[in-house]
Amino acid sequence: MVDSAEPGSAYPHWGRAIARRLLVTDVVIIALTVGIAQYVRFSLGWPSPGPGHGPAWETLVSVVVAGAWIAALGINGSRDRRILGIGSLEYKRVFDATFAVFATLAITSVLFLLGIARGYLVMAFPVGLVLLVTGRWAWRKWLVRRRLAGESLLRSIIVGSPDSIQYMADQLSRFPYAGYQAIGVCLPRGQATELAEVAGLPVLGSFTDVAAAARTHEADSVILTSSDQLPPATVRRIAWSLETSPVELAVAPALTEIAGPRIHIRQLAGLPLLNVAVPQYEGSKHAAKAVFDVTTAVVLGILLLPLLLVLALVVRVSSPGPVIFRQERVGLNGKTFRMLKFRTMVDGAENRLGELLPHNEGSGLLFKVRDDPRVTPVGRFLRRYSLDELPQLWNVIRGDMSIVGPRPPLPSEVERYEPDVRRRLLVKPGVTGPWQISGRSDLSWAEGVRLDLFYVENWSLVGDLLMIWRTIRVVLRRQGAY
């Protein structure tokens, strides 16, 4: 059974339940963290940070830190139901709140000579942050499992034209872990009487019937699509009709490929304007990404060196030909480079491409054959676990690629790019990226392009870290690899 909202509340009871569980988890983790930090810093014979800083002072510091930390997580909205289970915003808010608390404590200690031990703060910050993120991840896994089982969902009515409803319904069905379950639709008056269903969903009435339909069918949310048939006056009347109900109103803007951090609302004479920040492709943010890329590639290269040597030896003895396969790819701003991979095909495989073209299973500009006869047995194993891509760490160190980014295209593909698709070249291609965690070879060309363009427009370091984590899971499960 799907959980629904309680009377008089816009927050479904499962939302309040998960928020309470997160609060309890945060309290336990923070108490454990400050307790460990206090014991290690003050109880193992370390010198006192100043006179009069005895056990009572130490305990007071821990209580203040814990209270401020818990409050900051709540004030920053880290337990908001609307961000749970999907995206990186939940983790970002945990980090922002934690950083704000410890930065404030450190500055306050210096300005007012409080003598809070730096070792205490330095120890509590990373330990607590890691534990909090781990706790959120564990609850997210639990919530996603419930949503995939049809529980903890917002029963939603989609409002708009048939075409916009079809698109929205497809997106909700593709991403059930986002927490929305479409139960019906409302159409313009003429179409509401002509059509019985849209996108497999029953028509519950016209735009004037939204509030009544929400009450009758116990909906938790109403989603307004970006339809031309939803003028401001109609949207306003629908919002007014829902004012006394516990129903959440969501509006899907036409800017579907732009993420929240780039959108800001400004008021102009009572008219809300969505200000969209222009994406930046240089500056400190990208410098930080470059440092992260090179550092990560160097560290991984050193740690994985024994594995790389073993794989190179296995490729060398398994079939005639070079160990490393070099192929020209297109990178940042259309500049070509030689991408490195462990050879997974027989030597000279590119010369046999013509005979396999009739068997192409890829879509758009992609060429894919699930049972490609040119792939060696060892190569098939390497592809299954993406081990053939490890030499690309050298491409990252050289500055040709990033750890995370769009798929590196072939020059022949780029020659046939539409103008919009060329925006993929505004950032460096990645060893992993949206295509890697969303189906890899099973993705259609159009879906792969959409994911890459969304990444180009909205990437962040936090998002990159989450993508790396998801890549590990996808590779271990061998999803879409052939």
N, C-alpha and C positions, 0 to 999 in steps of 0.2 A: 504494500500500500504506500502511496506517496504522501509524505507529510504535508500538511497544509497550515495556513496561518491561523492563529488564534484570534477570536473576535477582538477588535479594537487595537490590533497591533499589525504594523507593516512588516514585522519580522517573524517568519515562520518559526514554530517552536523548535525545529531542528537547528535553526540558525542561532537561537539563544542557547541551546544546549551545547553546541560546538564552541560557542564563545565562552561559556562557563568552563568547559573542559580545557580550553586553551589558557584561560586565566589561572586555573588550578595548576596546570603544567608549568606556566611561567613562574608562578609563585614558588613552586617546589624547586625548579631549576635555579632561580635567582637566589633562593635561600641556601641551596647547596653550594652555589658558586661563591657567594660572599663568605660563607662559613669556611670553605676550603682555603680561600685567599687569606682570610684572617688567621687561620691556624698556621698555614705555611709561613706567612710573613711575620707574625708576631709571637708564635709559640715554639719556634725551632731555634731559638738562640740568636736570631738576627738582632742587630742593634736597634734601639728605639729611635723613631724619627725625631724625638724631641722630649724635653722634660715634661712630666705630668701626663704622658701618654700611656696610661696603664690599661688594664683590662676593660675598665668602664668606658674609657675613651674609644678603645678599639671596637667595642660592641656598639657604641653609639654611631661610629662611622659606618659600620656594616648595616645597621638598621636604616640610616639615612640613605645609603647607597641603594639598598634593596627597595625601600619605599619609593624613591625617585625613579628607579628603573621600572618598577611595575606601573607606576603612574604614567611615565613617558610612553610605554608601550600602548596603554589605553588611550591616552590623548592623541597619539599619532595614528590611531585607527588600525593598529596591526591585527586586531581581532574582528574587524568589520566583515560581516558575512559576505558582502559583495565582492571581496577580493580573495576569498578562501577557495582553494582547490584548483586555481588556474593562474598562470602568469607569474611574473617575478615581483609584482608590487608588494605582496605580503612579506617576502624576505627583505625587500628594500626598506620597508617601514620598520622592520625589526632592527635592521642595521642603523638606520637613521636615528631611531630612538635611543639605541644603545650608545652610539657615538656621541649624541648630544649630551647624554647624562655624564659620561666620563670626561668629555671635553669641558663641560661646565664645572664638574668637581675639581678637575685639575687646575683650571683657571682660578676658581674661587680659593683653592688652597694656597696658590701662589700670591694672590692679591691680598688676602687677609691673614697670611702666615699661619694657617691652620695646622700645617705640618702633617697632612695626610701622606702616608708613605707612598712614594711613587711605585715601589715594587708591588704594593697591594693593588693599585689601580691597573698597572701593566699586566698583572696576573689575572685579575678578575675579568678584564675586558675581553680578551680572546677566548678564554675558557667559557664564559657565559654566552658570548655570541655564538660560538660553535654549538653549544648545547641547546640554545634557543632555536637556532635554525634547524637542528636535528629534530627537536620536538615538533616544530611546525611541519617538517617534512613527513614525520610519522603520522601526524593527524591528517595531513593532506592525503596520504595514501589510503587511510581509513575512509575519508570522505569520498574520494574518487571511487573506491570499491562500492560504496553505498550507491553512488550516483549511477554507476554502470549497472547496478542491480535494480535500478528504477526507484531508489529511495533518495530522500533529502534533495528533492528537486522542486523548483518553482513551477507550479502549474501556470502556463502562460497562454494568453490569447494574443494572436498576431493581428495587427490592424494595418490595412493598406490596400494596394492594388494587387490583383492576382500574381503579377510578375514579381513584385517586390516581396510578397508573402512567400512565393516559391523559393526565392533566393534565401530568405531568412530561415525558412523551415529546413532547407538543405544544410545550412550552416549549423543549426541547432542539433540536427540528427548526426552530423559528422563529429560534433564535439559534445557528447553527452556529459562529460566531466565538467563542463562549464556550469551545469546546474539548472538548465532550463528544459522544461518538457512542454512542447506545444500541444494544447488540447483543443484548439479551435481557432477560427478566424472571423474577422469582421470586415466587410467589404463596403465600397460605395453603394448607395441605396439601390440603384438599378441592377447592379451585378449581384447584390445580396439576394434578390428575389429570383434571379436566373440560374444561379449556381448552387449546387447542393454541397460541394466540397472543393477545396483548393489544396494542392499538394498532399492529398490524402487526409486532410483535416476537415471536419464539418464546419459549414458556415453557420455561425451563431447569431447573425444579424448584421445590421448596417452600422455605420459610425455612431449613430444616435443610440444604439443598443449596447454599447460597450460596457457601461457600468452595470446594466441589468444582467448581461451575459456573465460578467465577472462574478456577480453575486450568485446567480443560479448555478454556475458550474464550479463554484468555490475556487476561483483562480487566485493565484498569489501575485501575478504580475501581468501587466499589459505592455506589449512591445509595439511601438509605433515605428513602422518602416519608413524609409526615405522615398516615399511615394509622392508624385506630383499631385495626387488627389487628396493629399492631407495638407491643406493650406493652414497658415497660422491660426486663423479663427477656429477651424475645426479641432486642431490640436488643443487649443485653449479650452474649448467646451468639453472635450474628453477629459482633460485634467481636472476641470471643475467638477464634473460628474463623479470623479473618483475621490474627491476630497474627504468624504466622510467614511470611506471604506478602507480596509487594511491592505489595499492592493498597491503594489509597487509599480510605478510608471517608468518605463524605459523608452528612450528615443534612439533609434539607430540613424545616425547622420549619414549623409551621402559620402562623407569622407571615410569610407570603409577601410582604407589601407593606412590610415594614420592612427598611431597609438596615442593613448591618453597623455603621456608626459609632454607631447608637443602641442596639446590643445589646452588653451586657457580661455575662460569666459570673462568677457568685459561687458559692462553695462553702458549703453549709449542711449540716454533719454528714455530709460525703461525698456530698451530693446537689447536683449542679450545677444552678444556677438561672439562667435567662436573664433578666437585668434589662433592661427596655426603657425607655429614657429618654423622657419625655413630650415631644413636639415643642413647641418654643417659637415663638411668632409675634410676639414683640417682644423688645427688648433690643439689646445691642451688635451681635450678628450681623446683625440686620435693619437696624440703623442703617448698618452698613457696606454692606449691599446697596443701601440707598437712595442713599448717596453714590455708589456705583459706577454705579447707574442714571442719575442726573442727570448725572454727569461724562461718562459714555459718550455719552448722548444729546446733550449740548451739543457735544462734540467731533465726533461724527458729523454733527450738524446743520450745523456750520461747514464741515466737509470736503465734505459732499454738497450744499451750498447751490447751486452752479452746476447740478448734475444736477436738483435739485428745481425750479429755475426753468425749466429746459428741459422737464421732464415736465409742469409746470403749463401751459406754453404749448401743448404738443402736445395735452393733454387739452382745453384751451379751444378750439382751432381744429378739432379732429377731429369734434366733435358738439355740438349745442346743450345747454346746461345748465351748472351750476356746476362749478368745477374740483375742489372738495373735497366729498366725500360725508360727511355727518355722520349717525351712527346711534347710538341709545341702546343702551348695553351695561351689564352689571352687573359691578361691580368688588369691591374689598375690602369684606368684611362686608355685601354686598348693596347697597352704595351705587351708584347709577346715574351714568353720565357719558356725554358725547358723544364717541364714538370717531371719529377722523378717518382718511380714506382718500382717495386720488385716485379720482375717479369712474371706474368701469370699465363702467357700464351706461348705457343711454339714460336721459334725464331722466324721472322718474316711474315707474321700473322696479318699485318696490314695489307700485304699484297693479295690476300685472299678475301678481302672485304667485299669485292664485287660479286663473288659467287654466293654470298650470304644475304645480300640486300633484299632478295625476294622473301626472305624469312624474317625480316625485321619485325620485332614485336614492340618497339618503342613508338612513342607518339610525337608529333611535331617534328622537331629537328633532331631528336635523339635516336640513336641506333642501339638496339638491345636485342639479344637473342638469349633466351633463358638457358638453352643447352648448346652453347656455342662450342662447336667441335675444335676450335683452335685453343681452347683453354686446357692447360695441362692438369693432371690430377692434383699436383701440389698447388698449382695456381687456383684451382677451385677451392681448396682449403683456405688459402690466403685471402681470397675474396670473401669467403663466408664470414670471416672474422675481421675483415678490413685490414689485415696485417700488411697487405701489399702497399698500403698508403703510408706506412711509417717513414720511408725515405723522404717524404714531403716535409718532414721537420727541417731538413736542410734548406728547402725552398723558403721556409719561414725565417730561418736564420739569415738567409741572403736578402730577405725583404721582398721576395716575389709573392708570397702568400701570407695569410693570417692563420691562426689556429682555427678561428671561426669566421665564416663568410659564405658568400654564394658559391655555387658549384663552378669550378674553373672550366670555361667553355673552350671548344676547339675553334680555330680560325674559320673553318668552314661553316660553323654554326653562326659565328658573329657576323659573317658576311650576309647572312639572311635574316638578321635581327630586324624587327620593327623598331621604330624610334623609341617607343616606351621601354622595350626590353633592354636597350643599350644602357639603361640606368643601372643595370647590374654591374657595369664596369666602373662605377663611381667609387667602389671600395675594393680592396684586395679580395681575391677568391680565398676560400678557406679549406683547410684539411677536413674539417667537418662544418656543418651548417644546417640550415632548415631542411634541406633535402635529405640529409643523413638521418635525422630523427623523425621524419614524417613519411617514411616508406621507401626511400632510396629508389631503386629501380622500378618499384611498383607505382611510383608517382607518374601522373600524366604530365605532358610538357606544359600545359597551361597551369596546372596546379604548382609545378615546380617553379615556374616563372613568378607566379603570384607570391609564393613564399619567399623567394629571393628578393623581390622588390620590396616586400614588407620589411625584410631584414635591413635592406639598404636604407630605408627611410627611418627606421626606428630602433636601430641597434643600441645596446648599452653593455657595459662591462658585466653588470649583474646578469643580464640576459645571456651573455656569452658563457659565463660560468655555469648557468643552468643548462645551457645547450651542450656543454662539454659533459656534464653529468648524465644527461639524457642520452648522449651518444654512446657512452659506455654501456648503458642498459640495452640500447637497441642493438649494438654490436654483439653483445653476449647472447641476445635472443635471435640473432641472425635474421632480422626482419628485412625483407626486400633486397637481400644480397645474392647476386649471381653474376 
